[in-house]
């Protein structure tokens, strides 16, 4: 087969273009240090890079969550220590330790004044704010958890910490919102909301005759109604129902949330109306949880609830360390709440019938609640240690993922430069060889 100069020229041009393409690719790699520019260049590696980037981003989110929780926990520990220091001050030699059966009335009055001042100083650290959240509010983080009621009784989210009585009066928790009625006559009622019929007309009725043992407030709304529609329907009734004034009923929560259409009865959502949550309610508030995903393998239980072992509980409800209820369970005896206890001790000191035997149960419980507070502080310290260990693990995992990502997506700078230099040398060599082989053809063309 005769090889012509044209054949040589075409083959040479083809190879030269390939060499130039390889030089250009090597130049790009040397500049960007990326192994490939498009997923189609290396489908396997690009898929691996996508997975690693997703894993790295999740790790970064976990670390960010952990940092926020750690800072919040540190602030909480500092605030709880402030409360403990107040308790320690109250127990020093010139206050509680100075109380004896022979302490004169004027000395007792001085001690009582000091204790009341210390009592008031507890409220500030108990309402500590971290960013835009009140860290001791449990799941209610948007408002200060502790406040004083009409009789200067301590309230936690509007509820008396000793009795569980709701300061605002009758309320109901329904569809993710709290409805505050404030009507004593509604205590023990049930509110039934039917929002299942598309063309239903709005109606509000009070039924105390069908089943006297189970009086109800019935509200009928059209399907698709929201909490806002429910509130408006109740307010619009005003005083038209004898004995009830619904014009001042209020609601907190997500007013735009659609009303549920399934409940105990098809299409009906029900909730109890009450003016107290009782001791059980206070206990639930003290055990509220707020879960944060720290990369421990979030899992769901069979009932679709979150598996507590797979997440971190960041909530520190104020009731859990300030205490609630009373020692005898009545809500009126020796309080289990630190703030109330200081006030009760001060009241005993100011009493004309003061005796060491009478005040002793309050002093003993004050010490017990102080020990419980220290136990809670120790528990939070354990959580801090866990977070420190978890952060170290997350950082190590993040570094490993980052190394894998770099190894998959990027090339070593030295290798990139050496490859570029080699491709440049190859291209220059190809040009030199071509000038020697094709020189006669070029000269002929120039003639």
C-alpha atoms as one frame of an Amber mdcrd trajectory, in Angstrom:
protein
   0.000   0.000   0.000   1.385   3.358  -1.044   1.477   5.944   1.736   1.012
   9.413   0.327   2.013  12.698   1.884  -1.681  13.584   2.204  -2.285  10.492
   4.337   0.686  11.375   6.507  -0.594  14.933   6.830  -4.091  13.899   7.851
  -2.836  11.396  10.407  -0.353  13.892  11.747  -3.024  16.590  12.119  -5.279
  14.134  13.929  -2.571  13.144  16.378  -1.509  16.740  16.831  -5.071  17.752
  17.706  -5.274  14.892  20.223  -2.007  16.054  21.756  -3.303  19.621  21.918
  -6.543  18.441  23.585  -4.540  16.483  26.156  -2.346  19.547  26.742  -5.431
  21.725  27.224  -6.965  19.177  29.644  -3.676  18.969  31.566  -3.517  22.768
  31.702  -7.059  22.910  33.145  -6.226  20.231  35.736  -3.068  22.114  36.677
  -5.166  25.253  37.225  -8.289  23.811  38.902  -6.680  20.637  40.336  -9.943
  18.815  39.512  -9.775  15.301  38.115 -12.865  15.864  35.955 -15.080  18.764
  34.907 -18.324  16.987  34.032 -20.078  13.958  35.510 -19.846  12.285  32.111
 -16.043  12.466  32.284 -16.048   9.998  35.189 -19.547   8.835  36.214 -18.319
   6.561  39.014 -16.155   9.224  40.675 -18.774  11.948  40.225 -21.395   9.776
  41.966 -18.942   9.121  44.784 -18.187  12.845  45.063 -21.916  13.631  45.307
 -22.336  11.100  48.101 -19.259  12.347  49.973 -20.332  15.988  49.672 -23.743
  15.117  51.064 -22.090  13.242  53.928 -19.705  16.135  54.580 -22.562  18.677
  54.617 -24.540  16.580  57.089 -21.466  16.307  59.288 -21.064  20.094  59.174
 -24.732  20.519  60.139 -24.301  18.101  63.042 -21.266  20.034  64.269 -23.155
  23.317  63.958 -26.089  21.869  65.933 -23.690  20.540  68.546 -21.947  23.908
  68.932 -25.290  25.642  69.473 -26.396  23.032  72.009 -23.020  23.153  73.809
 -23.151  26.962  74.070 -26.744  26.805  75.283 -25.863  24.124  77.845 -22.892
  26.154  79.064 -25.158  29.180  79.547 -27.691  27.006  81.368 -25.007  25.631
  83.690 -23.828  29.142  84.502 -27.392  30.233  85.299 -28.084  27.173  87.456
 -24.842  27.814  89.330 -26.002  31.395  89.926 -29.195  30.052  91.496 -27.189
  27.559  93.558 -24.914  30.389  94.743 -28.009  32.333  95.804 -29.092  29.298
  97.798 -25.633  29.021  99.325 -25.793  32.687 100.317 -29.197  32.083 101.890
 -27.680  29.266 103.948 -24.728  31.274 105.312 -24.107  32.154 108.935 -26.052
  35.430 109.014 -29.189  34.034 107.366 -30.645  30.526 107.633 -27.779  29.204
 109.776 -28.426  32.031 112.219 -31.961  30.828 112.908 -32.404  29.284 116.311
 -35.279  28.815 118.700 -34.129  31.875 120.652 -33.562  34.262 117.722 -35.308
  37.543 118.653 -38.085  38.964 116.463 -36.061  41.900 115.104 -33.211  39.543
 114.063 -35.714  37.207 112.443 -37.203  40.136 110.536 -33.757  41.123 109.252
 -33.099  37.569 108.081 -36.532  37.448 106.424 -35.774  40.663 104.516 -32.487
  39.212 103.245 -34.206  35.992 102.186 -36.880  37.874 100.238 -34.207  39.871
  98.446 -32.401  36.638  97.543 -35.737  35.151  96.494 -36.306  37.932  93.963
 -32.760  37.621  92.627 -33.547  34.035  91.544 -35.912  35.183  88.801 -33.246
  36.730  86.594 -31.077  33.601  86.102 -34.232  31.450  85.942 -35.304  33.512
  82.917 -31.935  33.404  81.175 -32.117  34.035  77.439 -29.809  32.461  74.860
 -30.142  34.257  71.548 -33.884  34.556  70.993 -34.716  31.561  73.208 -35.403
  31.278  76.924 -33.367  28.193  77.746 -35.413  27.112  80.789 -38.784  27.337
  79.059 -38.911  23.703  77.910 -40.750  23.676  74.591 -42.056  27.206  75.237
 -38.882  29.128  74.416 -40.352  32.370  73.076 -41.430  33.972  76.377 -39.874
  34.171  79.880 -40.824  30.927  81.650 -41.104  32.338  85.172 -43.305  35.207
  86.283 -45.296  36.309  89.315 -49.053  35.901  89.607 -51.674  38.190  91.071
 -50.847  37.068  94.621 -47.086  37.108  93.954 -47.146  33.357  93.529 -44.550
  31.954  91.145 -45.824  30.940  87.727 -44.174  28.717  85.140 -45.540  29.520
  81.692 -48.609  30.987  83.362 -49.172  28.030  85.711 -48.756  28.069  89.485
 -45.671  25.973  90.282 -47.188  24.662  93.511 -50.802  23.900  92.642 -50.802
  23.575  88.829 -53.539  26.215  88.695 -53.684  28.137  85.408 -53.456  31.847
  86.210 -55.496  32.931  83.170 -58.352  30.605  84.112 -59.872  27.916  81.927
 -57.858  26.872  78.882 -57.711  24.054  76.349 -54.855  22.630  74.275 -56.288
  21.972  70.807 -54.740  21.521  67.367 -51.298  22.705  68.448 -52.621  25.881
  70.067 -53.722  27.010  73.502 -57.197  28.504  73.772 -57.589  30.732  76.834
 -61.255  31.085  77.835 -60.826  32.527  81.316 -64.410  31.530  82.085 -64.681
  29.656  85.424 -68.052  28.215  84.401 -66.380  26.268  81.586 -64.127  24.314
  83.940 -64.693  20.617  83.266 -66.214  21.197  79.833 -65.017  19.605  76.603
 -64.654  21.607  73.402 -65.699  19.666  70.287 -64.745  21.140  66.910 -66.305
  19.698  63.760 -64.638  20.906  60.560 -65.371  18.017  58.215 -68.329  19.179
  56.090 -67.453  21.423  53.098 -70.644  23.498  53.215 -71.176  23.557  56.985
 -72.402  26.818  58.505 -70.499  28.261  61.456 -72.215  27.517  64.761 -71.225
  27.669  68.432 -73.419  26.080  71.099 -73.103  25.135  74.757 -74.634  21.782
  75.711 -75.146  21.032  79.395 -78.291  18.907  79.095 -77.509  15.973  76.747
 -75.052  14.556  79.274 -74.810  16.740  82.421 -71.727  14.812  83.478 -69.998
  15.787  80.218 -70.932  19.371  79.294 -69.585  20.479  75.905 -68.803  23.565
  73.891 -69.655  22.575  70.311 -68.162  24.469  67.366 -69.106  23.675  63.751
 -66.990  25.074  60.891 -66.618  24.412  57.189 -64.005  21.911  56.077 -60.588
  23.519  55.658 -61.085  25.992  58.510 -58.035  27.096  60.501 -57.347  27.941
  64.130 -57.948  31.580  63.213 -61.448  30.700  61.948 -62.107  28.828  65.187
 -61.091  31.799  67.312 -63.209  34.192  65.240 -66.241  31.904  65.493 -65.945
  31.790  69.302 -65.294  35.543  69.645 -68.231  36.418  67.389 -70.611  34.682
  69.793 -69.833  37.417  72.309 -72.403  37.336  75.093 -75.231  35.888  73.003
 -75.108  32.648  74.990 -76.528  33.435  78.417 -73.990  33.330  81.217 -70.927
  33.243  78.968 -68.812  36.022  77.487 -66.714  34.628  74.622 -65.620  38.009
  73.287 -62.327  37.955  75.209 -61.314  34.375  74.416 -57.753  34.305  73.036
 -55.518  31.790  71.331 -51.736  31.350  71.162 -49.894  29.212  68.663 -50.112
  28.768  64.907 -53.391  30.453  63.941 -52.988  29.496  60.275 -52.842  25.777
  61.027 -55.774  23.857  59.474 -58.060  22.140  61.961 -57.747  18.398  62.196
 -60.700  16.438  60.830 -60.238  13.209  62.735 -60.631  12.540  66.419 -62.569
  10.438  68.928 -65.606  10.945  66.676 -65.255  11.061  62.909 -64.538  14.598
  61.838 -64.455  15.938  65.409 -61.468  17.238  67.335 -61.915  17.380  71.107
 -60.008  18.819  74.043 -60.653  19.209  77.750 -61.278  22.687  79.149 -59.760
  23.107  82.586 -58.363  25.729  84.958 -55.595  23.466  86.245 -53.095  20.942
  84.975 -52.526  19.440  88.414 -49.413  17.751  89.724 -49.293  15.357  86.774
 -49.326  18.296  84.376 -46.491  19.985  86.255 -44.540  16.740  86.147 -44.997
  16.545  82.372 -43.787  20.120  81.990 -40.703  19.311  84.053 -39.914  16.388
  81.754 -40.422  18.123  78.394 -37.894  17.235  75.731 -36.466  19.000  72.715
 -34.519  16.698  70.421 -31.510  17.664  68.311 -29.973  15.442  65.653 -26.230
  15.151  66.299 -25.569  12.373  63.817 -26.185   9.479  66.188 -28.345   7.698
  63.624 -31.804   9.226  63.949 -34.384   6.437  64.261 -38.147   6.185  64.639
 -40.058   3.788  66.839 -42.869   1.576  65.587 -45.392   4.332  66.385 -43.319
   6.867  64.368 -42.144   8.635  67.510 -38.469   9.559  67.737 -36.189   7.014
  69.353 -34.691   8.962  72.262 -31.449   6.969  72.089 -30.740   8.278  68.590
 -30.968  12.004  69.396 -29.814  14.475  72.044 -32.295  16.062  74.431 -31.350
  19.742  74.678 -34.319  20.866  76.816 -33.778  21.973  80.420 -37.237  22.876
  81.761 -37.002  25.302  84.669 -39.332  23.177  86.771 -36.865  20.285  86.615
 -34.390  22.088  88.896 -36.455  24.844  90.538 -38.930  22.234  91.767 -42.725
  22.100  91.772 -45.633  20.965  93.916 -45.450  20.557  97.674 -43.951  18.010
  99.994 -47.334  16.631 101.027 -48.810  16.827  97.516 -51.487  19.347  98.486
 -49.846  22.307  96.795 -50.307  24.417  99.924 -47.858  22.883 102.424 -44.063
  22.892 102.405 -43.207  23.756  98.808 -40.753  21.830  96.646 -40.014  25.000
  94.688 -36.874  26.909  95.658 -38.355  30.352  95.074 -41.506  29.598  97.040
 -39.534  27.902  99.823 -37.453  31.022 100.477 -40.672  33.022 100.743 -42.228
  30.460 103.078 -39.154  30.503 105.321 -39.307  34.312 105.394 -43.017  34.144
 106.280 -42.269  31.734 109.124 -39.602  34.095 110.459 -42.075  37.008 110.431
 -44.790  34.947 112.100 -45.762  35.933 115.628 -46.096  32.231 116.450 -42.577
  31.402 115.250 -40.965  28.262 116.598 -37.988  26.233 115.487 -40.155  23.125
 115.232 -42.547  24.846 112.844 -39.850  26.232 110.536 -37.683  23.103 110.558
 -39.620  21.224 107.798 -39.109  24.232 105.490 -35.394  24.422 106.272 -34.945
  20.685 105.746 -36.731  20.757 102.395 -34.699  23.792 101.339 -31.557  21.736
 101.837 -33.062  18.782  99.972 -34.038  20.953  97.008 -30.556  22.475  97.010
 -29.087  18.984  96.744 -31.511  18.261  93.884 -30.340  21.415  92.105 -26.692
  20.379  92.463 -27.607  16.960  91.092 -29.144  18.659  88.061 -26.013  20.757
  87.578 -23.901  17.589  87.750 -26.186  15.964  85.183 -25.694  18.897  82.827
 -21.936  18.524  83.304 -22.224  14.917  82.177 -24.083  16.128  79.102 -21.287
  18.615  78.411 -18.705  15.822  78.539 -20.820  13.790  76.135 -21.006  16.728
  73.734 -17.238  17.215  73.916 -16.643  13.563  73.055 -19.242  13.646  70.292
 -17.705  16.778  68.779 -14.282  15.132  68.661 -15.815  12.155  66.873 -17.680
  14.374  64.412 -14.543  16.361  63.656 -12.587  13.167  63.018 -15.342  11.817
  60.794 -15.549  15.134  58.955 -11.787  15.177  58.350 -11.901  11.618  57.017
 -14.763  12.431  54.648 -12.957  15.579  53.511  -9.805  13.544  52.775 -11.820
  11.040  50.734 -13.575  13.852  48.907 -10.308  15.554  48.011  -8.775  12.271
  46.891 -11.783  11.544  44.667 -12.402  14.992  43.201  -8.966  16.604  43.128
  -5.503  15.694  41.929  -2.239  16.221  43.758  -0.715  19.595  42.700   2.675
  17.988  42.004   1.102  15.291  39.845  -0.980  17.901  38.025   2.075  19.999
  37.245   4.144  17.013  36.151   1.330  15.852  33.860   1.002  19.336  32.366
   4.771  19.574  31.828   4.817  16.164  30.158   1.905  17.040  27.856   3.574
  20.330  26.998   6.815  18.544  26.162   4.925  15.980  24.059   3.113  18.696
  22.118   6.317  20.639  21.466   8.000  17.421  20.320   5.068  16.698  17.997
   5.370  20.154  16.462   9.097  19.687  15.915   8.652  16.287  14.268   5.845
  17.629  12.133   7.904  20.520  10.868  10.547  18.056   9.676   8.143  15.582
   8.045   5.811  18.093   6.420   8.349  20.800   5.548   8.468  20.007   1.792
   4.672  20.206   1.622   4.656  23.564   3.303   7.343  24.904   1.016   5.480
  23.675  -2.010   2.337  25.337  -0.727   4.169  28.618  -0.174   5.365  28.600
  -3.793
